[in-house]
Amino acid sequence: MLALAAGTFAWPAVLSAAPLPRIAAVDWAMLETALAIGAVPVAATELIQFREIAIEPEVPENVIDLGLRGAPNMELLRIIAPDLILSSSFYEYRRAVFERIAPVFAPTIYQPGTPPFAPARDAMLTLGTRLGLERAAEAYVAATEEDIAALRQRVRNRSHRPVFLISIGDARHFRAFGGDSMFGDVLSRIGLSNAWEGTTSYSATAPVGIETLANVPEADIVVIGPVPPEARAILPASPIWNALPAVSDGRMAMLDPIDHFGGLPAARRFTRLLGNAGPFLQANTNG
């Protein structure tokens, strides 16, 4: 009888909670965003790579893999028949095809010359409202901004030193992230300047020779994974790499993989990993 009574009192609460739409995510930034606010898609793209590169939020094993982001399995998507497809401006050329299956939510987060943090934040809040998860979205945004503010306080004594944010292509080349990358935007928000002053294309440069990093000898270097296995094996013994002032002085941090075109969860992961790069921060506290 007690169990029945408990169930009876719980019943109206269950009825009052509207079921979430069945969503499919084509874009990784939107996959991150949905998972972060508690909306687990029924299907998403390139999940093996997502689990290796984006890593978080964790994707449940029962989420169906739709294949490549640029060419998802449309037949499977039709069979799944989601209520909503999460895409982005990167896949705008496929919007009409997606819309034959379900309504599409495709915010623009990344565009040349525009810092992406605010668009990613707005996309999360808008999606939260659309899914009835406003409080979860607002809480995640607030927690992310608190993390950034806390790191800004920690590094306030070394704001004079610029930082190269790079990804390694091979043992001789890198790509630099500019102010229109998520990492560059967060770097600015924590009060640090970007050492890369050149142009970028969709957030990063074309591959540049590693020796270019010596042009700003006072700059720190933050390597954002993943790093190709060959480069990871060669770099420790590379004369060019070891001659870089930041490397020889211990002013270099190598971070675990992060989605280079992620949403707010990628920004939060970058903030946390940078904050945990103890030697990088400690080496710069006093100068």
VENURNOR-V759450 format. One record per residue. N is the residue number from 1. PHI is phi as a letter, one per 30 degrees, with the letter a starting at -180 (NA if undefined). NEAR is the number of other C-alpha atoms within 8 Angstrom. Layout:
BEGIN
n: (N:N)
phi: (PHI:PHI)
near: (NEAR:NEAR)
END
This chain:
BEGIN
n: (1:2:3:4:5:6:7:8:9:10:11:12:13:14:15:16:17:18:19:20:21:22:23:24:25:26:27:28:29:30:31:32:33:34:35:36:37:38:39:40:41:42:43:44:45:46:47:48:49:50:51:52:53:54:55:56:57:58:59:60:61:62:63:64:65:66:67:68:69:70:71:72:73:74:75:76:77:78:79:80:81:82:83:84:85:86:87:88:89:90:91:92:93:94:95:96:97:98:99:100:101:102:103:104:105:106:107:108:109:110:111:112:113:114:115:116:117:118:119:120:121:122:123:124:125:126:127:128:129:130:131:132:133:134:135:136:137:138:139:140:141:142:143:144:145:146:147:148:149:150:151:152:153:154:155:156:157:158:159:160:161:162:163:164:165:166:167:168:169:170:171:172:173:174:175:176:177:178:179:180:181:182:183:184:185:186:187:188:189:190:191:192:193:194:195:196:197:198:199:200:201:202:203:204:205:206:207:208:209:210:211:212:213:214:215:216:217:218:219:220:221:222:223:224:225:226:227:228:229:230:231:232:233:234:235:236:237:238:239:240:241:242:243:244:245:246:247:248:249:250:251:252:253:254:255:256:257:258:259:260:261:262:263:264:265:266:267:268:269:270:271:272:273:274:275:276:277:278:279:280:281:282:283:284:285:286:287)
phi: (NA:d:d:d:d:d:d:d:d:d:e:d:d:d:d:d:c:d:d:d:d:d:c:b:c:c:c:d:d:d:d:e:d:d:d:d:c:j:c:d:d:d:a:a:c:h:d:d:d:e:d:c:c:d:i:b:d:d:c:e:d:d:d:d:d:c:j:d:d:d:b:d:d:d:d:d:d:d:d:d:h:d:d:a:c:c:b:a:d:d:c:d:d:c:e:e:d:d:d:d:c:a:e:c:c:b:d:c:c:c:a:e:i:c:e:c:d:d:d:d:d:d:d:d:d:d:d:e:d:d:c:i:c:e:d:d:d:d:d:d:d:d:d:d:d:d:d:d:d:d:d:e:d:d:c:d:d:b:d:d:c:d:b:d:c:b:c:c:d:a:d:b:b:b:c:c:c:c:d:c:c:d:d:d:d:d:e:d:d:c:j:c:c:d:d:d:c:d:d:b:b:h:i:b:d:d:e:b:d:e:d:d:d:d:d:b:d:d:d:d:b:c:c:c:d:d:c:e:e:d:d:d:d:d:e:e:c:d:d:d:d:d:d:d:e:d:d:d:c:i:c:b:b:c:c:d:e:b:d:d:b:d:c:d:d:d:d:d:d:d:e:d:d:d:d:d:d:e:e:d:d:d:d:c:d:c:l)
near: (4:5:6:7:8:8:8:8:8:8:8:8:8:7:7:6:6:5:4:7:8:9:13:12:14:13:12:12:10:14:13:15:12:13:13:11:11:8:8:10:13:12:11:16:14:11:10:6:8:10:11:8:11:13:10:10:9:7:10:6:4:5:11:7:9:12:11:9:9:5:6:11:9:6:6:8:12:9:6:7:8:14:9:12:14:14:15:13:10:7:9:9:6:7:9:7:7:11:9:6:10:11:9:11:9:9:9:9:12:13:10:9:7:8:12:13:13:7:10:11:11:8:10:13:11:8:10:14:9:7:9:7:12:10:7:10:13:9:8:10:11:8:8:11:8:8:11:13:9:8:11:11:8:7:12:8:9:10:10:7:10:12:13:14:16:12:13:15:12:9:11:7:11:13:13:12:17:17:14:17:16:17:12:14:13:12:11:11:9:12:10:12:11:14:10:10:6:5:6:13:8:9:15:11:12:7:8:9:8:10:9:7:9:8:6:7:9:8:11:11:13:12:12:14:12:10:11:9:6:8:12:10:7:9:10:8:7:9:6:8:12:12:8:12:11:13:12:9:6:9:14:11:11:8:11:8:12:14:8:7:9:15:16:15:12:15:14:11:10:10:12:9:10:9:9:6:10:7:9:11:10:7:10:9:9:6:6)
END
